[in-house]
């Protein structure tokens, strides 16, 4: 179900009152990128996927930064009335979660940091400049998000991705407003939460793909060592879009972690 609530649009499934499980997409995503997960986890959770500000039906921010996006996430959680959620952040969504954790020590029951990074590095670094140029250059030369979507998605995925997932990934990428894509790319510059990883005090799963070039598995494995009691899972052959490339493997990893942090409630016969 697609809902527009003030500034935010989101999709949700599951019974109101169940533990909230909130999914946060990446720069090329959308709320609908999580539909497989909303269906899978709606039996136990109030599963919710937002459209990030500037995406879908969500209003854009006046000024985009990871900090501003984290503030927007806090406002979204408060606005929909879902206290103490489990947060699943993919890529920039995981950066937003890290920033929220730094700004508010316990804004969530648990978090899943999927194919993300604790830092983007120096604003004037050669790698950072090259990364931004490679992604914004084609738009500067007259390409559109629709024309770029097939090649952008192809560059992100690993081995033998799910065909339906790839169709959805291309549709989401093509639907990203160019202004939002540009703003989110530039928001990465200067992001660095490495010093706050040690302060994460909620149960945390780090989920990587062995073929991910944007958030390399080795980097994420190292990241996990700085977070107290973090769990690390690597999906073999998977690129940067795990929930769409291998939805069943992604759901299995996520489900196993959720079982450990949100125990099932036993129903006692009367």
MIZAKE-379286 format. One line per 5 residues: number of its first residue (from 1); their letters; for each residue x, y, z of N, C-alpha, C. Coordinates in Angstrom, 2 decimals. Layout:
NUM> A> X,Y,Z,X,Y,Z,X,Y,Z | ...;
This chain:
1> XXXXX> 0.84,-1.19,0.00,0.00,0.00,0.00,0.88,1.24,0.00 | 0.65,2.15,-0.94,1.39,3.40,-1.03,0.66,4.46,-0.20 | 1.37,5.10,0.70,0.78,6.10,1.58,1.56,7.40,1.46 | 0.86,8.50,1.45,1.49,9.82,1.50,1.04,10.49,2.79 | 2.03,10.77,3.64,1.75,11.30,4.97,2.55,12.59,5.14;
6> XXXXX> 1.91,13.71,4.83,2.61,14.98,4.95,3.76,15.06,3.96 | 4.99,15.17,4.47,6.18,15.32,3.63,6.63,14.01,2.99 | 6.16,12.88,3.50,6.74,11.60,3.12,5.74,10.67,2.42 | 6.27,9.90,1.48,5.51,8.81,0.86,6.21,7.50,1.24 | 5.41,6.47,1.44,6.00,5.19,1.82,5.05,4.05,1.47;
11> XXXXX> 5.59,2.85,1.46,4.80,1.64,1.26,4.89,0.82,2.54 | 3.81,0.16,2.89,3.78,-0.59,4.13,2.94,-1.85,4.00 | 3.30,-2.84,4.80,2.55,-4.09,4.85,2.69,-4.66,6.25 | 1.70,-5.43,6.68,1.76,-6.00,8.02,0.82,-5.28,8.96 | 0.63,-5.88,10.10,-0.36,-5.38,11.06,0.17,-4.19,11.84;
16> XXXXX> -0.63,-3.10,11.94,-0.26,-2.00,12.83,-0.10,-2.54,14.26 | 0.90,-2.07,14.95,1.15,-2.54,16.31,2.27,-3.56,16.38 | 2.58,-4.21,15.26,3.72,-5.13,15.23,5.02,-4.33,15.25 | 6.12,-4.98,15.57,7.42,-4.31,15.57,7.68,-3.66,14.21 | 7.96,-2.36,14.17,8.23,-1.71,12.89,9.59,-2.10,12.32;
21> XXXXX> 9.61,-2.40,11.04,10.83,-2.76,10.30,10.88,-1.81,9.11 | 11.79,-0.83,9.16,11.81,0.25,8.17,12.98,0.08,7.22 | 12.68,0.07,5.91,13.68,-0.12,4.87,14.00,1.21,4.19 | 15.30,1.47,4.02,15.78,2.73,3.45,16.60,2.42,2.21 | 16.15,2.89,1.05,16.79,2.56,-0.22,18.03,3.40,-0.49;
26> XXXXX> 18.73,3.04,-1.58,19.93,3.75,-2.00,19.64,4.86,-2.99 | 20.69,5.43,-3.55,20.56,6.58,-4.44,19.75,6.25,-5.69 | 19.88,5.03,-6.20,19.14,4.65,-7.40,17.86,3.89,-7.11 | 17.39,3.94,-5.90,16.26,3.12,-5.49,14.96,3.88,-5.33 | 14.06,3.25,-4.60,12.74,3.80,-4.31,12.09,2.87,-3.29;
31> XXXXX> 11.01,3.31,-2.70,10.30,2.45,-1.75,9.93,1.11,-2.39 | 9.53,1.15,-3.66,9.07,-0.08,-4.31,10.18,-1.10,-4.52 | 11.43,-0.70,-4.37,12.54,-1.65,-4.49,12.50,-2.71,-3.39 | 11.74,-2.43,-2.32,11.69,-3.33,-1.17,10.42,-4.18,-1.13 | 9.65,-4.22,-2.20,8.35,-4.92,-2.15,8.49,-6.40,-1.80;
36> XXXXX> 9.51,-7.05,-2.29,9.72,-8.46,-1.95,9.92,-8.62,-0.45 | 10.67,-7.70,0.14,10.91,-7.76,1.59,9.65,-7.39,2.38 | 8.89,-6.43,1.90,7.65,-6.07,2.60,6.71,-7.27,2.67 | 6.62,-8.00,1.57,5.76,-9.19,1.55,6.29,-10.27,2.48 | 7.60,-10.50,2.41,8.21,-11.58,3.20,8.09,-11.36,4.69;
41> XXXXX> 8.29,-10.13,5.14,8.37,-9.88,6.58,7.09,-9.31,7.18 | 6.05,-9.17,6.38,4.81,-8.59,6.89,4.05,-9.51,7.84 | 4.45,-10.80,7.89,3.76,-11.71,8.81,4.17,-11.49,10.25 | 5.38,-10.91,10.45,5.88,-10.71,11.81,6.08,-9.25,12.17 | 6.15,-8.38,11.16,6.52,-6.99,11.40,5.54,-6.04,10.71;
46> XXXXX> 5.57,-4.80,11.13,4.97,-3.72,10.37,6.07,-3.26,9.44 | 6.13,-3.81,8.24,7.21,-3.56,7.30,6.91,-2.30,6.49 | 7.86,-1.38,6.49,7.66,-0.05,5.90,8.89,0.30,5.06 | 8.66,0.87,3.87,9.75,1.36,3.03,9.44,2.79,2.63 | 10.35,3.70,2.96,10.09,5.10,2.61,10.64,5.44,1.23;
51> XXXXX> 10.04,6.45,0.63,10.69,7.14,-0.48,11.53,8.24,0.17 | 12.84,8.17,-0.02,13.74,9.17,0.53,13.31,10.57,0.07 | 13.55,11.61,0.86,13.19,12.96,0.41,13.70,13.25,-1.00 | 12.78,13.74,-1.85,13.12,14.01,-3.24,12.83,12.85,-4.17 | 12.35,11.73,-3.63,12.03,10.54,-4.40,10.52,10.26,-4.31;
56> XXXXX> 9.96,9.70,-5.39,8.55,9.32,-5.36,7.68,10.48,-4.94 | 6.85,10.23,-3.93,5.96,11.28,-3.45,6.48,12.04,-2.26 | 7.76,11.83,-1.89,8.32,12.54,-0.74,8.91,13.88,-1.17 | 8.62,14.90,-0.39,9.09,16.25,-0.71,10.60,16.34,-0.62 | 11.25,17.06,-1.51,12.71,17.23,-1.43,13.10,18.13,-0.28;
61> XXXXX> 14.34,17.99,0.15,14.89,18.86,1.19,15.37,20.16,0.56 | 15.32,21.23,1.33,15.83,22.51,0.83,17.33,22.44,0.61 | 18.02,21.71,1.48,19.46,21.54,1.37,19.78,20.09,1.74 | 20.46,19.37,0.85,20.67,17.94,1.05,22.05,17.66,1.63 | 22.05,16.91,2.74,23.27,16.41,3.36,22.87,15.13,4.09;
66> XXXXX> 23.86,14.34,4.47,23.55,13.12,5.22,22.91,13.48,6.55 | 23.39,14.55,7.18,22.80,14.99,8.45,21.34,15.40,8.27 | 21.05,16.14,7.20,19.68,16.57,6.94,18.79,15.36,6.65 | 19.32,14.37,5.95,18.56,13.16,5.66,18.30,12.36,6.94 | 19.28,12.33,7.85,19.08,11.65,9.13,18.01,12.35,9.95;
71> XXXXX> 17.99,13.68,9.92,16.93,14.42,10.61,15.57,14.11,10.00 | 15.54,14.00,8.67,14.29,13.66,7.99,13.81,12.27,8.38 | 14.75,11.32,8.52,14.38,9.98,8.95,13.79,10.00,10.35 | 14.40,10.76,11.25,13.86,10.87,12.60,12.44,11.44,12.57 | 12.23,12.46,11.75,10.90,13.05,11.61,9.91,12.06,11.01;
76> XXXXX> 10.37,11.27,10.04,9.51,10.26,9.43,9.07,9.23,10.46 | 10.01,8.73,11.27,9.68,7.75,12.30,8.64,8.31,13.27 | 8.85,9.57,13.68,7.91,10.21,14.60,6.56,10.45,13.93 | 6.58,10.85,12.67,5.34,11.20,11.97,4.44,9.98,11.77 | 5.03,8.82,11.46,4.21,7.64,11.23,3.91,6.89,12.54;
81> XXXXX> 4.48,7.37,13.65,4.15,6.81,14.95,4.67,5.41,15.19 | 5.84,5.09,14.63,6.41,3.75,14.78,7.66,3.81,15.65 | 7.48,3.78,16.95,8.60,3.93,17.87,9.46,2.68,17.93 | 10.73,2.88,18.22,11.70,1.80,18.44,11.74,0.80,17.28 | 11.96,1.28,16.05,11.96,0.38,14.90,13.27,-0.38,14.74;
86> XXXXX> 13.24,-1.39,13.89,14.45,-1.96,13.32,14.67,-1.25,12.00 | 15.89,-0.74,11.75,16.18,0.02,10.55,17.08,-0.78,9.62 | 16.69,-0.87,8.35,17.48,-1.54,7.33,17.90,-0.49,6.32 | 19.19,-0.14,6.31,19.68,0.91,5.42,20.60,0.36,4.36 | 20.23,0.55,3.10,21.07,0.10,1.99,21.84,1.27,1.40;
91> XXXXX> 23.15,1.12,1.23,24.00,2.10,0.57,23.88,3.46,1.28 | 23.41,4.51,0.60,23.27,5.80,1.29,22.26,5.68,2.43 | 21.32,4.76,2.31,20.38,4.52,3.42,21.12,4.06,4.67 | 22.17,3.25,4.49,22.98,2.83,5.63,23.80,3.97,6.20 | 24.22,4.91,5.36,24.92,6.09,5.86,23.98,6.96,6.69;
96> XXXXX> 22.75,7.08,6.22,21.75,7.85,6.97,21.52,7.22,8.34 | 21.45,5.89,8.39,21.27,5.20,9.67,22.46,5.46,10.58 | 23.67,5.37,10.05,24.86,5.64,10.87,24.82,7.06,11.46 | 24.42,8.01,10.65,24.35,9.40,11.12,23.28,9.55,12.19 | 22.15,8.90,12.00,21.08,8.96,13.01,21.55,8.36,14.32;
101> XXXXX> 22.27,7.25,14.27,22.79,6.62,15.48,23.76,7.55,16.21 | 24.54,8.31,15.45,25.49,9.24,16.07,24.77,10.42,16.69 | 23.67,10.83,16.09,22.93,12.00,16.60,22.01,11.63,17.76 | 21.53,10.39,17.78,20.62,9.94,18.82,21.01,8.52,19.19 | 21.60,8.30,20.35,22.23,7.01,20.67,21.37,5.76,20.48;
106> XXXXX> 20.08,5.82,20.79,19.24,4.63,20.65,17.94,4.98,19.92 | 18.03,5.33,18.64,16.82,5.65,17.89,16.15,4.42,17.31 | 16.76,3.23,17.54,16.25,2.00,16.93,16.51,0.82,17.85 | 15.73,-0.22,17.67,15.91,-1.46,18.42,17.14,-2.23,17.91 | 17.34,-2.19,16.59,18.46,-2.86,15.95,18.62,-2.25,14.56;
111> XXXXX> 19.79,-2.46,13.94,20.00,-1.91,12.61,20.69,-2.94,11.72 | 20.37,-2.84,10.44,21.04,-3.63,9.41,21.67,-2.65,8.45 | 23.00,-2.70,8.32,23.75,-1.85,7.41,24.12,-2.69,6.20 | 23.38,-2.50,5.11,23.52,-3.34,3.94,24.30,-2.63,2.84 | 25.46,-3.18,2.51,26.24,-2.70,1.37,26.43,-1.19,1.41;
116> XXXXX> 27.02,-0.78,2.52,27.22,0.64,2.78,28.65,0.87,3.26 | 28.97,2.10,3.59,30.32,2.46,3.99,30.26,3.43,5.16 | 31.30,3.44,6.02,31.33,4.41,7.11,31.90,5.75,6.69 | 32.40,5.84,5.44,33.01,7.09,5.00,33.08,7.14,3.48 | 33.00,8.36,2.95,33.20,8.56,1.52,34.58,9.15,1.26;
121> XXXXX> 35.18,9.70,2.29,36.55,10.18,2.16,36.64,11.68,1.90 | 37.84,12.11,1.54,38.12,13.53,1.36,37.36,14.10,0.16 | 36.83,15.30,0.33,36.08,15.95,-0.75,36.94,16.19,-1.97 | 38.26,16.40,-1.77,39.15,16.69,-2.89,40.02,15.49,-3.27 | 39.65,14.30,-2.78,40.42,13.10,-3.10,40.23,12.69,-4.56;
126> XXXXX> 41.27,12.10,-5.15,41.20,11.71,-6.56,40.11,10.67,-6.80 | 40.02,9.67,-5.91,38.99,8.63,-6.09,37.61,9.23,-6.00 | 37.39,10.12,-5.03,36.08,10.73,-4.84,35.69,11.58,-6.07 | 36.65,12.35,-6.57,36.38,13.16,-7.76,36.03,12.29,-8.95 | 36.76,11.19,-9.11,36.52,10.28,-10.22,35.15,9.63,-10.11;
131> XXXXX> 34.78,9.23,-8.89,33.49,8.59,-8.64,32.34,9.52,-9.03 | 32.39,10.76,-8.53,31.33,11.72,-8.82,31.28,12.05,-10.31 | 32.44,12.24,-10.92,32.48,12.58,-12.34,31.90,11.47,-13.20 | 32.19,10.23,-12.84,31.71,9.10,-13.63,30.19,9.00,-13.57 | 29.59,9.42,-12.49,28.15,9.30,-12.33,27.37,10.52,-12.80;
136> XXXXX> 27.97,11.69,-12.65,27.28,12.90,-13.08,27.67,13.35,-14.48 | 28.84,12.94,-14.96,29.30,13.34,-16.28,28.32,13.03,-17.40 | 27.76,11.81,-17.46,26.80,11.52,-18.53,25.57,12.43,-18.50 | 25.11,12.80,-17.33,23.98,13.73,-17.23,24.39,15.10,-17.75 | 25.60,15.51,-17.44,26.11,16.80,-17.93,26.17,16.81,-19.46;
141> XXXXX> 26.37,15.63,-20.04,26.49,15.53,-21.50,25.15,15.29,-22.19 | 24.06,15.33,-21.43,22.75,15.25,-22.05,22.00,13.94,-21.89 | 22.62,12.96,-21.24,21.90,11.72,-20.98,20.79,11.99,-19.95 | 19.87,11.05,-19.82,18.80,11.14,-18.83,18.87,9.92,-17.91 | 18.17,9.98,-16.79,18.13,8.84,-15.90,17.51,7.62,-16.60;
146> XXXXX> 16.55,7.87,-17.46,15.93,6.77,-18.21,16.93,6.11,-19.15 | 17.70,6.92,-19.88,18.65,6.35,-20.83,19.82,5.68,-20.12 | 20.17,6.16,-18.94,21.32,5.63,-18.20,20.98,4.41,-17.35 | 19.71,4.23,-17.02,19.31,3.20,-16.07,19.86,1.81,-16.40 | 19.73,1.31,-17.64,20.24,-0.05,-17.91,21.74,-0.21,-17.63;
151> XXXXX> 22.55,0.75,-18.07,23.99,0.63,-17.85,24.36,0.83,-16.39 | 23.69,1.75,-15.70,23.99,1.99,-14.29,23.70,0.74,-13.46 | 22.57,0.10,-13.72,22.21,-1.10,-12.97,23.17,-2.24,-13.30 | 23.51,-2.40,-14.56,24.42,-3.47,-14.97,25.75,-3.37,-14.26 | 26.24,-2.14,-14.07,27.52,-1.93,-13.39,27.47,-2.30,-11.92;
156> XXXXX> 26.28,-2.31,-11.34,26.14,-2.51,-9.90,26.01,-3.96,-9.48 | 25.59,-4.83,-10.40,25.20,-6.18,-9.98,26.32,-7.19,-10.17 | 26.13,-8.35,-9.51,27.10,-9.43,-9.57,26.68,-10.53,-10.52 | 26.87,-11.78,-10.08,26.64,-12.94,-10.93,25.17,-13.36,-10.95 | 24.65,-13.63,-12.12,23.33,-14.23,-12.31,22.24,-13.60,-11.45;
161> XXXXX> 22.02,-12.29,-11.60,20.99,-11.64,-10.79,19.58,-12.06,-11.22 | 18.65,-11.96,-10.31,17.25,-12.30,-10.56,16.67,-11.38,-11.64 | 16.04,-11.96,-12.65,15.55,-11.17,-13.79,14.48,-10.17,-13.37 | 13.54,-10.59,-12.54,12.49,-9.67,-12.11,13.07,-8.56,-11.23 | 14.05,-8.92,-10.41,14.69,-7.92,-9.58,15.42,-6.88,-10.40;
166> XXXXX> 16.04,-7.32,-11.49,16.75,-6.38,-12.35,15.78,-5.46,-13.10 | 14.65,-6.00,-13.48,13.63,-5.16,-14.12,13.16,-4.07,-13.17 | 12.96,-4.44,-11.91,12.54,-3.47,-10.90,13.67,-2.47,-10.62 | 14.91,-2.95,-10.58,16.05,-2.06,-10.34,16.15,-1.01,-11.44 | 15.99,-1.41,-12.70,16.06,-0.46,-13.81,14.90,0.53,-13.75;
171> XXXXX> 13.73,0.04,-13.38,12.57,0.93,-13.27,12.78,1.97,-12.17 | 13.31,1.54,-11.03,13.58,2.48,-9.93,14.62,3.50,-10.35 | 15.70,3.05,-10.97,16.77,3.96,-11.38,16.24,4.98,-12.39 | 15.47,4.53,-13.35,14.93,5.42,-14.37,13.99,6.46,-13.77 | 13.36,6.11,-12.66,12.39,7.01,-12.04,12.97,8.02,-11.08;
176> XXXXX> 14.28,7.95,-10.82,14.89,8.91,-9.89,14.94,10.29,-10.56 | 14.40,11.32,-9.93,14.54,12.66,-10.50,16.01,13.05,-10.63 | 16.38,13.64,-11.75,17.79,13.98,-11.95,18.31,14.89,-10.85 | 17.50,15.85,-10.43,17.95,16.78,-9.38,18.24,16.04,-8.08 | 17.42,15.04,-7.77,17.64,14.27,-6.55,18.89,13.41,-6.67;
181> XXXXX> 19.10,12.79,-7.83,20.28,11.96,-8.05,21.55,12.79,-7.88 | 21.56,13.97,-8.47,22.72,14.85,-8.34,22.94,15.26,-6.89 | 21.87,15.64,-6.23,21.99,16.11,-4.84,22.49,15.01,-3.92 | 22.00,13.78,-4.11,22.42,12.68,-3.26,23.88,12.31,-3.51 | 24.30,12.33,-4.76,25.70,12.06,-5.05,26.62,13.08,-4.36;
186> XXXXX> 26.27,14.34,-4.45,27.08,15.39,-3.84,27.03,15.33,-2.32 | 25.93,14.78,-1.76,25.81,14.67,-0.31,26.81,13.67,0.27 | 27.30,12.77,-0.57,28.29,11.79,-0.10,29.61,12.45,0.28 | 29.93,13.56,-0.37,31.23,14.20,-0.20,31.44,14.63,1.25 | 32.50,14.15,1.82,32.84,14.52,3.20,32.21,13.66,4.26;
191> XXXXX> 31.34,12.71,3.88,30.72,11.84,4.89,31.79,10.97,5.55 | 31.80,10.94,6.89,32.77,10.13,7.62,32.27,9.86,9.03 | 31.83,8.64,9.28,31.36,8.23,10.61,32.27,7.17,11.22 | 33.48,7.05,10.72,34.36,6.00,11.23,34.60,6.12,12.73 | 34.70,7.34,13.22,35.01,7.54,14.64,33.84,7.19,15.55;
196> XXXXX> 32.64,7.06,15.00,31.46,6.79,15.84,31.02,5.33,15.79 | 31.69,4.50,14.99,31.30,3.10,14.90,31.36,2.42,16.26 | 32.36,2.76,17.05,32.55,2.14,18.36,31.42,2.48,19.32 | 30.65,3.51,19.00,29.59,3.96,19.90,28.23,3.35,19.55 | 28.17,2.58,18.49,26.88,1.95,18.13,26.55,0.92,19.18;
201> XXXXX> 25.42,1.11,19.87,25.09,0.29,21.03,23.88,-0.61,20.82 | 23.40,-0.70,19.60,22.26,-1.57,19.32,22.74,-2.77,18.50 | 22.04,-3.88,18.54,22.42,-5.03,17.71,22.52,-4.62,16.25 | 23.60,-5.04,15.59,23.89,-4.58,14.23,24.31,-5.73,13.34 | 23.70,-5.80,12.17,24.12,-6.73,11.13,24.74,-5.94,9.98;
206> XXXXX> 25.94,-6.32,9.57,26.55,-5.77,8.37,26.45,-6.82,7.27 | 25.83,-6.44,6.17,25.55,-7.37,5.09,26.23,-6.89,3.82 | 27.12,-7.72,3.25,27.87,-7.32,2.08,27.67,-8.31,0.94 | 28.12,-7.91,-0.26,28.15,-8.79,-1.41,29.58,-8.96,-1.87 | 29.98,-10.18,-2.20,31.38,-10.43,-2.55,31.80,-9.75,-3.85;
211> XXXXX> 30.82,-9.38,-4.70,31.13,-8.74,-5.97,30.76,-7.25,-5.97 | 30.59,-6.69,-4.79,30.20,-5.28,-4.67,31.43,-4.39,-4.80 | 31.46,-3.56,-5.83,32.58,-2.65,-6.02,32.37,-1.29,-5.34 | 31.12,-0.97,-4.99,30.83,0.31,-4.34,31.06,0.25,-2.83 | 30.69,-0.86,-2.23,30.92,-1.08,-0.79,31.60,-2.45,-0.67;
216> XXXXX> 32.90,-2.53,-0.96,33.59,-3.82,-1.02,33.46,-4.63,0.25 | 33.36,-5.95,0.06,33.18,-6.84,1.20,34.30,-6.71,2.22 | 35.54,-6.59,1.75,36.67,-6.48,2.69,36.54,-5.24,3.57 | 36.09,-4.15,2.97,35.89,-2.91,3.74,34.79,-3.10,4.78 | 33.69,-3.76,4.39,32.59,-3.95,5.33,32.97,-4.92,6.45;
221> XXXXX> 33.76,-5.93,6.12,34.22,-6.86,7.15,35.07,-6.12,8.19 | 35.93,-5.23,7.72,36.74,-4.42,8.64,35.86,-3.49,9.45 | 34.87,-2.89,8.79,33.93,-2.00,9.47,33.25,-2.71,10.64 | 32.91,-3.98,10.43,32.23,-4.75,11.48,33.07,-4.91,12.72 | 34.40,-4.92,12.57,35.26,-5.12,13.72,35.26,-3.92,14.67;
226> XXXXX> 34.80,-2.78,14.20,34.78,-1.57,15.03,33.46,-1.39,15.76 | 32.45,-2.19,15.43,31.14,-2.05,16.05,30.99,-3.16,17.09 | 30.73,-2.80,18.35,30.63,-3.81,19.40,29.58,-4.88,19.07 | 29.97,-6.12,19.13,29.07,-7.26,18.97,28.33,-7.27,17.63 | 28.91,-6.66,16.61,28.28,-6.68,15.29,28.39,-8.06,14.67;
231> XXXXX> 27.41,-8.39,13.84,27.43,-9.63,13.06,27.68,-9.27,11.60 | 28.54,-10.05,10.93,28.88,-9.78,9.54,28.48,-10.97,8.67 | 27.79,-10.70,7.57,27.39,-11.74,6.62,27.76,-11.28,5.21 | 28.42,-12.15,4.46,28.80,-11.85,3.07,28.06,-12.80,2.13 | 27.40,-12.23,1.13,26.66,-13.02,0.15,27.53,-13.24,-1.08;
236> XXXXX> 27.83,-14.50,-1.39,28.73,-14.84,-2.49,28.13,-14.51,-3.84 | 28.93,-13.88,-4.70,28.52,-13.60,-6.06,27.59,-12.42,-6.22 | 27.32,-11.71,-5.14,26.33,-10.62,-5.16,27.03,-9.28,-5.30 | 26.46,-8.39,-6.09,26.98,-7.05,-6.25,26.40,-6.09,-5.23 | 26.00,-4.90,-5.70,25.59,-3.83,-4.79,24.09,-3.80,-4.50;
241> XXXXX> 23.31,-4.63,-5.20,21.84,-4.57,-5.06,21.31,-5.90,-4.54 | 21.80,-6.34,-3.40,21.52,-7.69,-2.91,20.03,-8.00,-2.82 | 19.23,-7.08,-2.31,17.81,-7.39,-2.10,17.06,-7.59,-3.41 | 17.61,-7.07,-4.52,17.01,-7.25,-5.84,17.72,-8.34,-6.64 | 19.02,-8.47,-6.47,19.79,-9.50,-7.20,19.46,-10.90,-6.70;
246> XXXXX> 19.49,-11.06,-5.39,19.26,-12.36,-4.75,18.30,-12.17,-3.58 | 17.03,-11.88,-3.88,16.10,-11.56,-2.80,15.96,-12.66,-1.75 | 16.00,-13.92,-2.16,15.83,-15.00,-1.18,17.03,-15.08,-0.24 | 18.24,-14.92,-0.80,19.45,-14.96,0.04,19.47,-13.76,0.98 | 19.10,-12.59,0.47,19.04,-11.40,1.30,18.04,-11.60,2.43;
251> XXXXX> 16.85,-12.10,2.10,15.81,-12.29,3.10,16.21,-13.33,4.14 | 16.93,-14.36,3.71,17.38,-15.38,4.65,18.37,-14.78,5.65 | 19.31,-13.99,5.17,20.29,-13.37,6.07,19.61,-12.39,7.02 | 18.71,-11.58,6.47,17.99,-10.62,7.30,17.11,-11.33,8.30 | 16.40,-12.37,7.85,15.50,-13.09,8.74,16.22,-13.76,9.88;
256> XXXXX> 17.39,-14.34,9.61,18.16,-14.97,10.67,18.57,-13.98,11.75 | 18.98,-12.79,11.32,19.35,-11.76,12.29,18.14,-11.29,13.08 | 17.04,-11.08,12.39,15.83,-10.61,13.08,15.34,-11.61,14.13 | 15.50,-12.89,13.83,15.10,-13.91,14.81,15.89,-13.75,16.10 | 17.14,-13.29,15.98,17.99,-13.18,17.17,17.73,-11.91,17.97;
261> XXXXX> 17.17,-10.88,17.33,16.98,-9.61,18.04,15.52,-9.29,18.35 | 14.61,-9.91,17.63,13.17,-9.72,17.89,12.54,-11.09,18.02 | 12.62,-11.70,19.20,12.08,-13.05,19.39,10.61,-13.13,19.04 | 10.22,-14.26,18.50,8.81,-14.48,18.20,8.02,-14.55,19.49 | 6.83,-13.98,19.46,5.94,-14.02,20.62,5.11,-15.29,20.58;
266> XXXXX> 5.20,-16.07,21.62,4.41,-17.30,21.68,3.00,-17.00,22.12 | 2.05,-17.59,21.42,0.65,-17.41,21.77,0.22,-18.53,22.69 | -0.26,-18.18,23.85,-0.67,-19.17,24.85,-2.16,-19.41,24.76 | -2.55,-20.67,24.66,-3.98,-21.02,24.58,-4.69,-20.65,25.85 | -5.88,-20.11,25.71,-6.67,-19.71,26.87,-7.54,-20.88,27.35;
